[in-house]
Amino acid sequence: MTTSALLADDLIMEPYEQCIRASENLSNELAIERCETLHDQIGSLNDEKAKITRALVMLETADLYALQGEQEQSRQYLQQVKQSEAFVLNQEVRYRWNRSMGLDFLHQNLYPQATDYLQTAYEIAALSENITQQAKSANDLGLVYYKQKNYKDALLYYKESLKLKEQIGNFYYIGTTLNNLGLLNKELKNYSQAIQYYQQALDAFITYTETDDFDQRVFTNLSHLYEDLAVTYSLTGEPERGEEYTRRIIDTFSRKLSQNDKVRALKNLARVHVEQNQADKAQLFIQEAEHYATGDSKYIAEIDYIKAAIAYLNGNFEEARYLLKQSIPLSKSNDDTHVLEQSYDLLHLLDLQDEHFESAIQHLKTAYQYKEKSLSSKYESDLRVIQEQIEKERVQRRLIAEQLKSQQQSSKIQSLSNTLLIISLVLVIIAFTAAFIIYRKVKEKQRLLESIKTHKDKVLLLESEQDSDMSEEPVAQESKQNLDFRQLLVELLIETLALWEKSTQTDRIELAEKSGIWKVSIDDGRLRTRSLDKYIDINKIPQNPRWRNVVKTSHYVLAECKVEQDERLALEAKLDHIMQVIKQRSVSQSS
């Protein structure tokens, strides 16, 4: 190849490299502008390498649009690449296209489609023996399996990705997969292991920032990592260990994230600290969030609710009521049923503090109404779809009837009309049957919520009569009364597990993961529920058991499973008996 040809090749490939550098060092908006300019510059070139370069620039631009949330623009570029000659000519183009498509479906929570595209990208990378592509694709597959709660396969792909990335030596890549391993262990409540992975990821990201011309997007990864570390330390009961990350989080957010991202991250952190009863830390984050949330009524309404929750934790009940009066009208105007449910639930707690029991009950009912509204929205949507289908069938029948009439074929018209009538009647019957089934499900859901509320009211009544949980009683000598109580708990949990397995065809591990009540651990690659297992064996159940976990599990199964009426009544009877025993024990203890 001549020198002039080499120079021409360098000029053709340079735009893609410039586009990559723009992605790494500029904001999304500026990077998109730069890449689109470069795309236009090579638009007149039509040789093979120019086609490939143009396709690669379009793929990078599509990814930038996706990061910015402009999915339609991203998909337009992906469609152009799929129809280009470069898609057939070049392996990297096919790899990047399949990976981008898979990540697009992943962000839409369409996991089967995402898995197909990401698996194709993984196979293309394996055939080309491109270790960087293999490392990225293994991480992608780990992520899609993690989203589907298939933790075993997620762990295998993450470990494969980490091994490949360590061979490459890119600390940005290494930190990304270490962070994902931390998230996986946090989801499984293996907090100490999660913290180890987070700290390794932090070291990798910081090491990466010390290199020349590093990708500026690493700051976003760092900010999320600080958030996860602070939250995980709080969950382990070591909030002081997470204190050092709090200011680093705020500093990173204020310097690097967009306005909406700052508010979202800061108010979410405030919520986490409220749930951990850490009012001081929550106050710090919500003040920062409020500073950046000017003009957005939805964020302001949620921030007012969080501030009210903080005031409640601090014992400032009047301030909490005042903030809720500001939050509720804004939430109603935004139709934010989630915040409304939480706001009325907090009002109910405030009323209990003031011994306004009638008002407390009314606010609790309102909270349940908003919860029911969000649950029933799906059923209403299904009913609208059925109605539209019925209307379509009516229109189609009229069109077919007109067409047959114009043909003036009497015998065929009669035959076809009869057939169409039967089909239409069948479709209408099916549609109305489906509507009736959905309506029954809504009613069943209402009855179920009322049943659950009865049990929860009993728990609430018990809580208002005593200050401490029975699980915190000092260890006492074994008595027949205590043995009978533990036997009742064991029987209740065994029956609850039996109903869960019968109705869902899954095991206790699935129940523990979905309910979040019991801890799930990994032992030699297998998922186990050690705490739950102790409560189904009278010889292993603790002498002073955490009875609330057992009762909450029964409530969860009654809420989530389709249970036969006689089985439901039997389980509710056991729950009533348990609650009576607990109340008697509480009265005995207080006396």
Residue pairs with C-beta under 8 A, 6 or more apart in sequence:
9 49
12 42
12 45
12 47
12 49
12 50
12 53
13 49
13 53
15 38
15 39
15 41
15 42
15 53
15 57
16 38
16 53
16 56
16 57
16 60
18 34
18 38
19 31
19 34
19 35
19 38
19 56
19 57
19 60
19 61
20 60
21 213
22 30
22 31
22 34
22 35
23 31
23 35
23 60
23 63
23 64
23 215
23 217
24 213
24 214
24 215
24 216
24 217
25 213
25 215
25 216
26 34
26 216
28 64
28 67
28 68
29 68
31 64
32 61
32 64
32 65
32 68
35 57
35 60
35 61
35 64
36 61
38 57
39 54
39 57
39 58
39 61
42 50
42 53
42 54
42 57
43 54
45 54
48 89
51 84
51 85
51 86
51 89
52 86
52 89
52 90
52 92
52 93
54 84
54 86
55 81
55 84
55 86
55 87
55 90
55 93
56 86
56 92
56 93
56 96
58 77
58 80
58 81
59 77
59 78
59 81
59 93
59 96
59 97
59 100
61 77
62 73
62 74
62 75
62 77
62 78
62 81
62 100
63 74
63 100
65 71
65 73
65 74
65 77
66 74
66 100
66 103
66 104
66 107
71 104
71 107
74 100
74 104
75 104
78 97
78 100
78 101
78 104
81 87
81 93
81 97
82 97
84 93
86 93
87 93
87 94
87 97
91 124
91 128
91 130
92 130
92 133
94 124
95 121
95 124
95 125
95 128
95 130
95 133
98 117
98 118
98 120
98 121
98 124
99 117
99 118
99 121
99 136
99 137
99 140
101 117
102 113
102 114
102 115
102 116
102 117
102 118
102 120
102 121
102 140
102 144
103 114
103 118
103 140
105 111
105 113
105 114
105 117
106 114
106 118
106 140
106 143
106 144
106 147
109 147
111 144
111 147
111 148
114 144
115 141
115 144
115 145
118 137
118 140
118 141
118 144
119 141
121 133
121 137
121 140
122 134
122 137
122 138
122 140
122 141
124 133
125 133
125 134
125 136
125 137
126 134
131 164
131 167
131 168
132 168
132 170
132 173
134 164
135 161
135 164
135 165
135 168
135 173
135 177
136 161
136 173
138 157
138 158
138 160
138 161
138 164
139 157
139 158
139 161
139 165
139 176
139 177
139 180
141 153
141 157
142 153
142 154
142 155
142 156
142 157
142 158
142 161
142 177
142 180
143 154
143 180
145 151
145 153
145 154
145 157
146 154
146 180
146 183
146 184
146 187
149 513
151 184
151 187
151 188
151 522
151 527
152 525
152 527
154 184
155 181
155 184
155 522
158 177
158 180
158 181
158 184
159 181
161 177
162 174
162 177
162 178
162 181
165 173
165 174
165 177
166 174
170 208
171 204
171 205
171 207
171 208
171 211
172 204
172 205
172 208
172 214
172 215
172 218
172 221
174 201
174 204
175 201
175 202
175 204
175 205
175 208
175 218
175 221
175 225
176 201
176 221
178 197
178 198
178 200
178 201
178 204
179 197
179 198
179 201
179 221
179 224
179 225
179 228
181 197
182 194
182 195
182 196
182 197
182 198
182 201
182 228
182 232
183 194
183 228
184 194
185 191
185 193
185 194
185 197
186 194
186 228
186 232
186 235
188 520
188 521
188 522
188 527
189 519
189 520
189 521
190 521
190 522
191 232
191 235
191 236
192 236
194 228
194 232
195 229
195 232
195 233
195 236
198 225
198 228
198 229
198 232
199 229
201 225
202 222
202 225
202 229
205 218
205 221
205 222
205 225
206 222
208 214
208 215
208 218
209 218
219 252
219 255
219 256
220 256
220 257
222 252
223 249
223 252
223 253
223 256
223 257
223 265
224 265
226 245
226 248
226 249
226 252
227 249
227 265
227 269
229 242
229 245
230 242
230 245
230 246
230 249
230 269
231 242
231 269
231 272
232 242
233 239
233 241
233 242
233 245
234 242
234 272
234 273
234 276
234 278
234 281
235 276
239 276
239 278
239 281
246 281
246 284
246 285
249 265
249 269
250 266
250 284
250 285
250 288
253 261
253 262
253 265
253 266
253 288
254 262
254 288
257 265
259 292
260 296
262 288
262 289
262 292
263 289
263 292
263 293
263 296
263 299
266 285
266 286
266 288
266 289
266 292
267 285
267 286
267 289
267 293
267 299
267 302
267 303
267 306
269 285
270 282
270 283
270 285
270 286
270 289
270 306
270 310
271 282
271 306
273 279
273 281
273 282
273 285
274 282
274 306
274 309
274 310
274 313
277 313
279 310
279 313
279 314
282 306
282 309
282 310
282 313
283 310
286 303
286 306
286 307
286 310
289 299
289 303
290 300
290 303
290 307
293 299
293 300
293 303
297 330
297 333
297 334
298 330
298 334
298 336
300 330
301 327
301 330
301 331
301 334
301 336
301 339
302 327
302 331
302 336
302 339
304 323
304 324
304 326
304 327
304 330
305 323
305 324
305 327
305 331
305 339
305 342
305 343
305 346
307 323
308 319
308 320
308 321
308 323
308 324
308 327
308 343
308 346
309 320
309 342
309 346
311 317
311 319
311 320
311 323
312 320
312 346
312 349
312 350
317 350
317 353
317 354
320 346
320 350
321 347
321 350
324 343
324 346
324 347
327 339
327 343
328 340
328 343
328 344
331 339
331 340
331 343
332 340
337 370
337 371
337 373
337 374
338 374
340 370
341 367
341 368
341 370
341 371
341 374
342 367
344 363
344 364
344 366
344 367
344 370
345 363
345 364
345 367
347 363
348 360
348 361
348 363
348 364
348 367
349 360
351 357
351 359
351 360
351 363
352 360
352 460
352 464
364 453
368 449
368 453
371 449
372 445
372 446
372 449
375 445
376 442
376 445
379 438
379 439
379 441
379 442
382 434
382 438
383 435
383 438
383 439
386 431
386 434
386 435
386 438
387 435
389 427
389 431
390 427
390 428
390 431
393 424
393 427
393 428
393 431
397 420
397 424
400 416
400 420
401 417
401 420
404 412
404 413
404 416
404 417
405 413
407 413
448 558
448 559
449 559
451 558
451 568
451 572
452 555
452 558
452 559
455 551
455 554
455 555
455 558
455 572
455 575
455 579
456 555
458 576
458 579
459 548
459 551
459 579
462 579
462 582
462 583
462 586
465 583
465 586
465 590
466 586
466 589
466 590
469 546
469 548
470 544
470 547
470 582
470 585
470 586
470 589
471 544
471 545
471 546
471 547
471 548
473 544
473 589
475 543
475 544
476 482
476 543
476 544
478 543
481 585
482 543
485 547
485 581
485 585
486 538
486 541
486 543
486 545
487 538
488 574
488 577
488 578
488 581
489 535
489 541
489 545
489 547
489 550
489 578
490 535
490 536
490 537
490 538
490 541
491 574
492 550
492 551
492 554
492 571
492 574
492 575
492 578
493 532
493 535
493 536
493 550
493 553
493 554
494 536
495 570
495 571
495 574
496 550
496 553
496 554
496 557
496 571
497 508
497 511
497 536
499 557
499 561
499 563
499 567
499 571
500 506
500 508
500 511
500 557
500 561
501 507
501 508
503 557
503 561
503 562
503 563
504 510
504 511
504 561
508 529
508 532
508 533
509 520
509 527
509 528
509 529
511 518
511 553
511 556
511 557
512 518
512 519
512 520
512 529
512 532
513 520
514 560
515 552
515 553
515 556
517 549
517 552
517 553
517 556
518 529
518 531
518 532
518 549
518 553
519 529
519 530
519 531
520 527
520 528
520 529
521 527
521 528
521 529
521 530
522 528
531 549
533 540
534 540
534 541
534 542
535 541
535 545
535 549
535 550
547 578
547 582
550 578
551 575
551 578
551 579
554 571
554 574
554 575
555 575
557 563
557 571
558 568
558 571
558 572
563 571
